[in-house]
Amino acid sequence: MKSGLAALVIAMIELHDEHVPLNGQIKLLATVDEEKNETGAQTLTAQGYADDLTALLVAEPSGVDKQALANNPDKFPTEMAQKLLAANQTNEQHFLIFAHNGSLDFKVTATGKTAHSSMPALGINAIDHLLAYHNRQKQYFDQKHPIDDVLGDIVPVTTLINGGEQINSVPGHAELTCRVRTTPALTGDQVIADLNTIIAELNQQADMNLELTVINNQPPVKSNPQAPFIQAVQKIGAQKLSQAYPLMHVAGGTDAAHLAKHNPDLPVAVVGPGNDTSHMIDEYVDEEMYLKHIDFFKAVMLDYLK
């Protein structure tokens, strides 16, 4: 992501220094905390910096190593991979990401009563109650849900479980956290409502005390692939990146969830240097593709504001 930010800055500096006339304004929105709570994007949106946007370029990594393209038939069918590889003159295959899932983070807390492990009847086991909830949550996520025509089904993952104080005590507190990649067909608000219904039912049982707390609830982003901006970015991308440049949707979120929150028709293109090594040891950015993206960004800005 840092390379994408730098590429945008360099593209803007070069356009400025070249005194290129632009019929409009380019804004650089540099944010913090994108990986967790998107507080930077929240702040900029709340302060009105996104109010007048008519198109949004998000410079998140949008490529894969060509070897990964060839070796992942589940994600890239063989025929598709072969066509892309044949047209690609670089080290990486990049995609124009026009849609991505939303992101819902929540915590469910079970409150019990601590007691000595030799007298468990005097306590209330919070872990047992949390597991009872977790089983119901799993049933809910395993059932069939409304399917979005682009983003498909939701993607839920229970990410953390904590409980208990020490080995010789009945646990009086336990909690789990979960992240759900949501879609327009099943939003974060609907998931929260459904899970709270399960909790309300379980809380009817004696001594059961469960509570759901929303940590983060970002909407999905879904641009119209036929929007003139998306079409222009795709055409310019194919030229500047020396490859076929197909559209794609992904499960991972970006700051666009906030920046486009009050403008659902805003065309969003997630395109940038970087590949499928994100968050891995030895994460890297291909130098050739990085330099190509600077020219790519400049060409998109010039085309949109001509």
C-alpha positions as CSV (number, residue, x, y, z in Angstrom):
1,M,0.0,0.0,0.0
2,K,2.9,2.4,0.7
3,S,4.1,1.9,-2.9
4,G,0.6,2.8,-4.2
5,L,0.5,5.9,-2.0
6,A,4.0,7.0,-3.2
7,A,3.0,6.3,-6.9
8,L,0.0,8.5,-6.5
9,V,2.1,11.3,-5.0
10,I,4.7,11.1,-7.7
11,A,2.0,11.1,-10.4
12,M,0.5,14.2,-9.0
13,I,3.9,16.0,-8.6
14,E,4.8,15.2,-12.2
15,L,1.5,16.5,-13.5
16,H,2.0,19.7,-11.4
17,D,5.5,20.2,-12.6
18,E,4.5,19.6,-16.2
19,H,1.9,22.3,-16.0
20,V,-0.7,20.0,-17.5
21,P,-4.1,21.8,-17.7
22,L,-6.8,19.8,-15.8
23,N,-10.6,20.4,-16.0
24,G,-11.2,19.6,-12.4
25,Q,-9.5,18.8,-9.1
26,I,-7.4,15.9,-8.0
27,K,-7.5,15.1,-4.2
28,L,-4.9,13.0,-2.4
29,L,-6.6,11.3,0.6
30,A,-3.9,9.7,2.7
31,T,-5.3,7.7,5.6
32,V,-4.2,5.7,8.7
33,D,-5.6,2.6,10.4
34,E,-7.0,1.0,7.2
35,E,-6.2,-2.5,8.3
36,K,-8.4,-2.4,11.5
37,N,-11.0,0.3,12.0
38,E,-10.4,2.7,9.0
39,T,-10.4,5.7,11.4
40,G,-8.4,7.8,9.0
41,A,-11.1,7.4,6.2
42,Q,-13.8,7.9,8.8
43,T,-12.3,11.2,9.9
44,L,-11.8,12.5,6.3
45,T,-15.3,11.5,5.4
46,A,-16.8,13.1,8.5
47,Q,-14.9,16.3,7.7
48,G,-16.4,16.4,4.2
49,Y,-13.3,15.6,2.1
50,A,-15.3,12.9,0.2
51,D,-18.4,14.9,-0.4
52,D,-17.6,16.2,-3.9
53,L,-15.9,13.1,-5.2
54,T,-17.1,12.0,-8.7
55,A,-14.6,9.1,-9.0
56,L,-12.2,7.3,-6.7
57,L,-8.9,5.6,-7.4
58,V,-7.7,3.4,-4.5
59,A,-4.0,2.4,-4.9
60,E,-4.2,-1.0,-3.0
61,P,-2.2,-3.9,-4.4
62,S,-4.2,-5.5,-7.3
63,G,-1.8,-8.0,-8.9
64,V,-0.6,-11.6,-8.6
65,D,2.7,-13.1,-9.6
66,K,2.3,-14.9,-12.9
67,Q,3.4,-18.2,-11.4
68,A,0.5,-17.9,-8.9
69,L,-1.8,-17.2,-11.8
70,A,-0.8,-20.4,-13.5
71,N,-0.9,-22.5,-10.3
72,N,-4.3,-21.6,-8.9
73,P,-6.9,-23.2,-11.1
74,D,-9.7,-22.7,-8.5
75,K,-9.4,-19.0,-8.6
76,F,-8.0,-18.7,-12.2
77,P,-9.4,-21.4,-14.5
78,T,-6.8,-22.8,-16.8
79,E,-8.2,-21.3,-20.0
80,M,-8.5,-17.9,-18.4
81,A,-4.9,-18.1,-17.0
82,Q,-3.5,-19.2,-20.4
83,K,-5.1,-16.2,-22.2
84,L,-3.9,-13.7,-19.6
85,L,-0.3,-15.1,-19.6
86,A,-0.2,-15.1,-23.4
87,A,-1.1,-11.4,-23.4
88,N,1.2,-10.4,-20.5
89,Q,4.6,-8.8,-21.2
90,T,5.5,-8.3,-17.5
91,N,6.2,-10.2,-14.3
92,E,2.7,-9.9,-12.8
93,Q,-0.9,-10.0,-13.8
94,H,-3.0,-7.1,-12.5
95,F,-6.7,-6.7,-12.2
96,L,-9.2,-3.8,-12.0
97,I,-11.0,-4.4,-8.8
98,F,-14.4,-2.7,-9.1
99,A,-16.2,-4.3,-6.1
100,H,-15.3,-5.7,-2.7
101,N,-17.1,-7.1,0.3
102,G,-18.0,-5.1,3.4
103,S,-16.4,-5.9,6.7
104,L,-18.3,-6.6,10.0
105,D,-16.3,-7.1,13.2
106,F,-18.2,-8.0,16.4
107,K,-17.5,-9.5,19.9
108,V,-19.8,-11.8,21.8
109,T,-19.3,-11.8,25.6
110,A,-20.6,-14.5,28.0
111,T,-20.7,-13.4,31.7
112,G,-20.9,-16.1,34.3
113,K,-19.8,-16.5,37.9
114,T,-16.4,-17.4,39.2
115,A,-16.1,-20.3,41.7
116,H,-13.5,-22.8,42.8
117,S,-13.1,-25.7,40.4
118,S,-13.8,-28.1,43.3
119,M,-17.2,-26.6,43.7
120,P,-18.4,-25.9,40.1
121,A,-22.1,-25.9,41.2
122,L,-21.5,-22.6,42.9
123,G,-20.3,-20.9,39.7
124,I,-21.7,-20.2,36.2
125,N,-19.4,-21.4,33.5
126,A,-19.0,-18.6,30.9
127,I,-17.1,-20.8,28.5
128,D,-19.9,-23.4,28.3
129,H,-22.4,-20.6,27.6
130,L,-20.1,-19.1,24.9
131,L,-19.7,-22.4,23.3
132,A,-23.5,-22.9,23.2
133,Y,-23.7,-19.5,21.4
134,H,-20.8,-20.4,19.1
135,N,-22.6,-23.6,18.0
136,R,-25.7,-21.6,17.1
137,Q,-23.6,-19.0,15.3
138,K,-21.9,-21.7,13.2
139,Q,-25.3,-23.1,12.3
140,Y,-26.4,-19.6,11.2
141,F,-23.3,-19.1,9.1
142,D,-23.5,-22.6,7.6
143,Q,-27.1,-22.1,6.3
144,K,-28.0,-20.8,2.9
145,H,-28.0,-17.0,2.6
146,P,-29.0,-14.5,-0.1
147,I,-26.3,-14.5,-2.8
148,D,-25.1,-11.2,-4.3
149,D,-24.8,-11.3,-8.1
150,V,-21.2,-10.1,-8.0
151,L,-19.8,-10.7,-4.5
152,G,-21.5,-14.0,-3.9
153,D,-22.0,-15.2,-0.3
154,I,-20.8,-13.7,2.9
155,V,-17.4,-14.9,4.3
156,P,-17.5,-15.4,8.1
157,V,-14.5,-16.3,10.2
158,T,-14.3,-16.6,14.1
159,T,-10.9,-15.1,14.7
160,L,-10.4,-14.9,18.5
161,I,-11.7,-16.8,21.6
162,N,-10.7,-16.0,25.2
163,G,-12.0,-17.2,28.5
164,G,-11.3,-18.0,32.0
165,E,-8.9,-16.7,34.6
166,Q,-6.9,-19.7,35.9
167,I,-6.9,-23.4,35.8
168,N,-8.5,-24.0,39.1
169,S,-11.5,-21.7,38.8
170,V,-14.9,-21.8,37.1
171,P,-14.6,-19.2,34.3
172,G,-16.7,-16.1,34.9
173,H,-16.0,-14.4,31.6
174,A,-15.5,-15.6,28.0
175,E,-15.6,-13.9,24.6
176,L,-15.1,-14.4,20.9
177,T,-14.6,-12.1,18.0
178,C,-15.6,-12.6,14.5
179,R,-15.1,-11.0,11.1
180,V,-17.7,-11.3,8.4
181,R,-17.1,-10.2,4.8
182,T,-20.6,-8.9,4.0
183,T,-22.5,-8.2,0.7
184,P,-25.4,-6.0,-0.4
185,A,-27.5,-9.2,-0.4
186,L,-26.7,-9.8,3.3
187,T,-25.5,-6.6,5.0
188,G,-23.7,-6.2,8.3
189,D,-26.9,-4.7,9.9
190,Q,-28.9,-7.8,8.9
191,V,-26.2,-10.2,10.3
192,I,-26.2,-8.2,13.6
193,A,-30.0,-8.4,13.8
194,D,-30.0,-12.1,13.1
195,L,-27.3,-12.9,15.7
196,N,-29.0,-10.7,18.3
197,T,-32.1,-12.8,17.8
198,I,-30.1,-15.9,18.6
199,I,-28.7,-14.3,21.7
200,A,-32.1,-13.1,22.9
201,E,-33.3,-16.7,22.6
202,L,-30.3,-18.2,24.4
203,N,-30.6,-15.6,27.2
204,Q,-34.0,-17.0,28.0
205,Q,-32.2,-20.0,29.6
206,A,-31.3,-19.9,33.3
207,D,-28.1,-18.0,34.1
208,M,-27.3,-17.3,30.4
209,N,-25.9,-13.8,29.9
210,L,-24.7,-13.1,26.4
211,E,-24.1,-9.8,24.8
212,L,-23.0,-8.8,21.2
213,T,-20.9,-5.7,20.7
214,V,-20.3,-4.3,17.2
215,I,-16.6,-3.3,16.7
216,N,-16.7,-2.2,13.1
217,N,-19.3,-2.4,10.3
218,Q,-18.2,-1.2,6.9
219,P,-20.4,-1.5,3.9
220,P,-19.5,-3.3,0.7
221,V,-18.3,-1.4,-2.4
222,K,-19.9,-2.3,-5.7
223,S,-19.3,-0.1,-8.7
224,N,-21.1,-0.3,-12.0
225,P,-18.6,-2.1,-14.3
226,Q,-20.1,-0.1,-17.3
227,A,-19.5,3.3,-15.7
228,P,-17.4,5.5,-18.0
229,F,-14.6,5.9,-15.4
230,I,-14.3,2.1,-14.9
231,Q,-14.2,1.5,-18.6
232,A,-11.6,4.2,-19.1
233,V,-9.4,2.8,-16.3
234,Q,-9.6,-0.7,-17.8
235,K,-8.6,0.6,-21.2
236,I,-5.7,2.7,-20.0
237,G,-4.6,-0.1,-17.6
238,A,-4.2,-2.6,-20.5
239,Q,-2.1,0.0,-22.4
240,K,0.1,1.2,-19.6
241,L,0.6,-2.2,-17.8
242,S,1.3,-4.1,-21.0
243,Q,-1.3,-6.9,-20.4
244,A,-4.9,-7.8,-20.6
245,Y,-6.6,-6.0,-17.7
246,P,-9.8,-7.9,-16.6
247,L,-12.3,-6.7,-14.0
248,M,-12.4,-8.5,-10.7
249,H,-14.1,-8.4,-7.3
250,V,-12.4,-9.4,-4.0
251,A,-13.4,-10.2,-0.4
252,G,-10.9,-7.9,1.3
253,G,-12.0,-4.3,2.1
254,T,-10.5,-0.9,1.5
255,D,-11.0,2.7,2.7
256,A,-13.4,3.1,-0.2
257,A,-16.1,1.6,2.1
258,H,-16.1,4.9,4.1
259,L,-15.1,7.3,1.3
260,A,-18.1,6.1,-0.9
261,K,-20.5,5.6,2.0
262,H,-22.7,8.5,1.2
263,N,-22.4,8.2,-2.5
264,P,-23.3,4.6,-3.5
265,D,-23.0,5.4,-7.2
266,L,-19.4,6.6,-6.9
267,P,-17.3,4.6,-9.4
268,V,-14.4,3.1,-7.5
269,A,-11.3,1.5,-9.1
270,V,-9.0,-0.4,-6.7
271,V,-5.7,-0.5,-8.8
272,G,-2.2,-0.4,-7.6
273,P,1.3,-1.8,-7.5
274,G,1.8,-4.9,-5.3
275,N,0.8,-8.5,-5.5
276,D,-0.4,-11.6,-3.6
277,T,2.5,-11.4,-1.0
278,S,0.5,-8.9,1.1
279,H,1.0,-9.5,4.9
280,M,3.5,-12.3,4.2
281,I,7.2,-12.6,5.1
282,D,9.3,-11.0,2.4
283,E,6.3,-9.0,1.0
284,Y,7.6,-7.2,-2.0
285,V,6.6,-4.8,-4.9
286,D,7.8,-5.5,-8.4
287,E,9.9,-2.4,-9.5
288,E,8.8,-2.5,-13.2
289,M,5.1,-2.7,-12.2
290,Y,5.6,0.1,-9.7
291,L,7.0,2.5,-12.3
292,K,4.3,1.5,-14.8
293,H,1.7,2.4,-12.3
294,I,2.9,5.9,-12.0
295,D,2.4,6.4,-15.7
296,F,-0.9,4.6,-15.4
297,F,-2.2,6.9,-12.7
298,K,-1.1,10.0,-14.6
299,A,-2.9,8.8,-17.7
300,V,-6.1,8.1,-15.8
301,M,-6.1,11.5,-14.2
302,L,-5.4,13.2,-17.5
303,D,-8.2,11.2,-19.3
304,Y,-10.8,11.9,-16.6
305,L,-10.1,15.6,-16.3
306,K,-9.5,16.3,-20.0
